[in-house]
Amino acid sequence: MIGIRIPNWIGDVIIARGFLKAVKLKYKGEEIKIFGKKELKVFFYDYDFFGFKSYYDYYRVLCEFKKKGLEKIFILPPSFSSAFFPFLAGIKERTGYDTDQRGLLLTKKIDSKYLKKEHLLKSYLRLINFENDYERFYPDLKLFDKPEKNTCVIAPFASYGSAKEWVFYKELADFLLKKGFRVYVVGKKKRDNFPEGVLNLSGETDLNGLLKIISKAEYIFSNDSGVAHVASAMNKKVFVFFGSTSPLWTKPLGKNVYVFYKKNFCSPCFKRECAYKTYECMRKIKPEEVITLFEILR
């Protein structure tokens, strides 16, 4: 029996689905159990998923499965706690990256020099020596609702911080409405300042609702956030804006993903807020070039 501790961020969770495809291939016939935060279960409808609400729950579930034969676990998050509890539970083989001073908790540790220097999926696949074939393992998701023509989703919010947020969504929404598109705005926090006619659902949808809205959409416009990764896994046409983070590391994977990235002297900085308060890396991505590409691809 093999366990996999998935990450907490939605974008990383979607990338982890690609890793799961590789694990199923390498360990054919083995039972695979997924461990992660309870609310992430919706992304693992096709796996045995065991959610937890607290560290105690995580430890308790691991102990239960150790008794049932869990001997190997791959720990995808880089945090100390994600490795500490498999160690405490006595899981025999514990594989992960040597980060957050947790090297002694792992039986197989991978040098952290690879992180942020290659795509995250490739780094995950390195845990099982599949890193040279990562294009075979792009993640996918089923649709949760019927697609609708001429429907766009705008995702202006990034949980990580405002340094990841593009600044011209209002102008984009104006254009899309004038062209006759139905426009939804989604996100964990309410974002106002959108023109009349936009269906603003930001701050109002749970994960199930979000998955249905993305499933309906034909086009997605998003920051480097979970929405972009979900949409690309559903094979939507995704326009994604990078600023403080790097597309080399966390680009959504799929054949219909279009990345906008204007590398500034300070980017990628991986900061939550712009250190210079200018957000120049995002301001350099003008709505006109986004609209031009969109018109070409329609």
N, C-alpha and C positions, 0 to 999 in steps of 0.2 A: 504494500500500500504506500502511495506517494502523496505527500501533502504539498500544497503551494499556498504560501501566505501572500495574498495579493496586495497591491498598494492601496492608498486611501484616496488619491486624486483621481477623478473620473477619466481624464486623458490617459494617465498611466494605467488605469484599469483596462481600458480598451486595448492599449498596446500589449498588456499582459495576456489578453485573449490570443494574440499571435504566439506568445510563448507556450500557451497551453496546447495549441495545435502541434507544436514541435514535441512537447513532452508526450503527447498521445502517440506520436509516430515512433519516438525513440523507445518508449516503454510500453510496447503493445501488450495488451492483456492485463496490465497492472491497474488496480483501482486507483483513481485520482480523486482526492478530496481537496476542495478549495476552502480556505479560511480568510475571512475578511469582515469588515464592518457590515453590520446587519442590513443597512439600507442599500448595499451594493448587490444584493441578491438578484435584483431585476436584470443585471447584465450577465448572469450565469444560469439562465433558464435551461441550458443544455449540459450542465455539470452538477455534480453533488456539491452543493455549497452549504457551508456552516457559518452562520453569522454570529457576531458577538457585539455586545454593547459596551463592554468594559474590559480592562486588562484581566480581571478575575475570570470573566467569561472565556476569554481567549485561552488562558492557562487551563481552565477546567475542561474545555473542549479538546485541547491537545492531549491532556491526560487520559480522557475517555478513549481517544483514538489510538493512543499508544497501547492500551490494553487490547485493542482490536487488531493490532498488527502494523500500526504506522511506524515505519523505521527510517524514512527519508523525507526531508522537507526542504523545499527551495524557498528562500526568503527574499522576496523581491524588493520590499521597502528598505531604505538604507538606515533606518532608525535603530537605536539600541534596543528598544522595547520589543520590536518585532522579532529580534533574535534571542532576547533574554528568556522569553517564556518557553520556546521550544527547548532551549538549554535546560531550564528548570524542570520541564516535563520529562526530560531524559530521552528525547528523540535521538536515535543513534547517529544519523547522518544529517548534518545541518549545513546547507550550502548557501552562500550569499557573498555580497561585497564587503570588503574590509573597511567599513566606514564607521563613524561615530564611536570609535574605541571599543568595538565589539568583536575584534579578531579572535579573542580567546573563547568566545561563545560559539564559534563556527568550527566544524570539522573540516570543511573545505572552503577556503576563502579566496576570492578573486580580487586582484589588485584594483583599487579604486581609480587608478590612472586612466582607465577606459571611460569612466563616467563623464558625460558632457563633451567627450571628444569623438563620439560616434552616436548613431541613432540609438535611442533607448531600447528598442526591440533587439538590436544587435547585442547590446550589453546584457539583456536578459538571456538571449540565446547562448551567450558565452558561458553561462552557468552549466550548460549541457554540451558544450563544444559544437554547437550548430551555428556559430556566428558568421561563417562564410557563405551561408545559404539563406540569408534572412528574407530575401524577396519572396521566397516560397511561403512564408508564414505571416503575410499581412493579415491583420485581424478582420473579422467580419461579424456583422450583427443582422438578425432578422428584422423585418419591418413590423412595427407594432400598430400600424394603421394603413389605410389605403392611400397611395400618393394622389395628389391633386395637381393639375397643371397650373402654371402661372402663380405658384405660391412660393414666397421667399420667407426665410427666417433670418432675423438679425439678432446676434448675441453680443451685446456691447459690454457685458460685465465679465470680469476675470476675478475669480476668488483669490488668486494669488496676490493681486494688487493692481493699482491703476497704471503702473508702468507697462502693463501688457495690453492696455486698452487703446484701440484706435480712436481718433478724435473726430472723425467725419461721418459718423453713422447717420446723423440727421439729414445731411445733404444727400447721402445715398438713399435714404428712405423717401425723400422728396422725389427723386428721380424715378424710383420704382413705382410709386403711387401714380405718377403722371403717365407712366407706361402701361398702367392698368393691372399691375400685379397686386395680389393680396399679400400684405406684409405683416408678419408676426414679430414681436419683440419678446425675447425670453431671457431669463437669467435669475439668479438667486435673489438679487436685490432690485428694488424698483428703480427703473431708469425713465425719467420723464423727458420733456423737451423734444418729443417727437411730433411730427405733423398730424393734424386731424386725418383720420382714415386708417392710421396704423392700429393694429390689434395688439395692444400692449399688455402682455401677460407676464411681464417681469415681476418677480416677487410673489407670483400667484400659483405657480405650478410645482408639483412634486416631481420626482424622477419619472414616474409612470406617465404623467401628463406630458413631460418634456419629450420623452421618447415617442409618444404619439404625434406630437407636433412636428418633430424632426422627420418622422416617417412620412407625413403628409407633404412635406416641402419638396420642391424641385431644386431650389438653390439655397445655399447657406452662406451667410457672411458672418465671420466670427474672428475673435482674437485667438491667440494660442491658448485654447481652453478646452474643457471637456466636450462642449458642443461640437467643435470642429472634428474631434476624434470620433465621436458617435456618428456624425453625419458621413464621414469618409468611410467608416466601417459599413454603413448602409449603402455605400456607392452613390451618394448624392454628389452634385457638383458643389464643391466647397471652395470658397474664397477666404483665405486665412491671413491675418495680419500679424507679423512678428516685429517686435521692437527690442525689449529688454532680454528676451530669450532667443534661443538659436534654433532655426529650422533643421540644422544638422542633427540636433539632439532630439527634438520632439515634433518634427513635422508630422501631421496626420498622414497616414499611409493609404494610398489608393490611386487609381488611374485618373480620377476626376478632381484632384486637389491642385489648387493654384495658389502659390505662396507669394505674398508681397513682403519684401524685406529690404530696407535701406540701411545698410550697415553704417552706423555713425562711428566716430572716433572712440566712443565709450561703450559701444554695443558689441556683443551681448554682455550686459552687466549683471543679469540675473537678480536685480534688485526689485523689491516690491513697489517702491516709489522712485520717481526720477530724482537722482541726486542733484541735478541742476534746475529742477522745476520747469523745464522747457518741453519735455516729451518730444524732443526734436526727431528722434528716430521714427516716431509714429506720425508726426506732422509732415515728414517728407513723403509719405505715401498719400498722394493726392486723390481725391474722389474721381477726378477726370480719368486717370489711368485705370482705376478699378472699373469704372463704367465702360470704358473702351474695350477692355478685355471681356467683360460681361456681354456686351453687344456682339462681339465676335463669336462667342461660344454659345449663344442662345440657339 
